[in-house]
């Protein structure tokens, strides 16, 4: 079953059930299905061909989903753009995407004015909040297009740095986009009566596959919180009786720090579970989240290129791990040889839902996709029970002056064990002489105090000398990428104050 059929089946069965909620806006499954049919018909009238590329640059909203499904139903390929990007970042992505149509909003028009003239393939710019769009859709057919969609047809392109660091288009087919949503929904026991509190944009694979598609399959309701704040989250849970949260570790860390007297003002009794992905989480922090909100946390491990590959399920969970693999796995050393259980190596996966490849980059694709196996560049370790522990990206490993390797997360875990530390990030900063200054950036909890010496002493007690930070810098915040991960690249480029 494809995503088109999934939406149509659910809309046929529960047309009046709410599908997506944003504030006072409430869109039912029947309305989502019908409105997306109208968008598909309008796009076909504009000249969208089967396999034609349509870029989507919109804020998180029900309209985002309506237009996405319109592209898919019409046989197009949706090119998903992050609405946080600036013009210099969007320019190469749009140029390389071969998009003939872009669906966007008026708020982006000024920024796009400097980009669009450089996109030779572009034929139409559609603003969903313009009168022309409203008239175009109103005059379109609400019947489902009769275009045949094959499993192997390309469906969605995600723009992501991915495994190799440089922005690329990750191509997923109709088959691969529906590979994991049924598995994840079953693993977390998502039900029709569930209300999903969504903190993750649909323009990310986690948000699109596991939130939107997974909820459509089960007929759950999705409540959007495009601009995450603890208050917005708490109000949404109470008002909508939210039962499952989808977010990333940085968001959950923020929720952990909400004072108990504030939580006491809200009825959060409907919450049952939370799902996290996108970055490494630490067991003590996740346990604190479970205790604070009386829920169960499920951690998913996956990548944009291959979606979910491992998860802690409702009947198989182990703290400090990312659960058990849901597809074929090998853990290998630098020579390609499999390592023994308990040892660290690179995770290599074989799954039917792996990407088709990087768009217009066959040589780059060949670097990570070999004989059906996807090379993640992630270091993991499997214990004797078959649970996986995510260690670190190979590219984030710090090499000490002695040549020994340091996993940043290992040091961060020690720093986070201090009761005054809210966030920590550990990186190696170039010293200009071919070496690295191992530096810990630390954010303290509001009203708490700690000194660099205290934290250094803590590290000395728990870590080998070669792993110890040479510097500890207290900062107001740690920069994050748009997906909520620590922006280590930005930290590594910081100029440190002179001693």
Secondary structure, 3 states (H helix, E strand, C coil): CCHHHHHHHHHHHCCCCEEEEECCEEEEHHHHHHHHHHHHHHHHHHCCCCCCEEEECCCCCHHHHHHHHHHHHCCCEEEECCCCCCHHHHHHHHHHHCCCEEEECHHHHHHHCCCHHHCCCCCEEEECCCHHHHHHHHCCCCCCCCCCCCCCCEEEEEEECCCCCCCEEEEEEHHHHCCCHHHHHHHCCCCCCCEEEECCCCCCHHHHHHHHHHHHHHCCEEEECCCCCHHHHHHHHHHHCCCEEEECHHHHHHHHCCCHHHHCCCCCCCCCEEEECCCCCCHHHHHHHHHHHCCEEEEEEEECCCEEEEECECCECCCCCCCEECCEEEEECCCCCECCCCCEEEEEEECCCCCCEECCCHHHHHHHEECCEEEEEEEEEECCCCCEEEEEEHHHCEECCCCCEECHHHHHHHHHCCCCEEEEEEEEEECCCCCEEEEEEEEECCCCCCCHHHHHHHHHHHCCHHHCCCEEEECCCCCECCCCCECHHHHHCCCCCCC
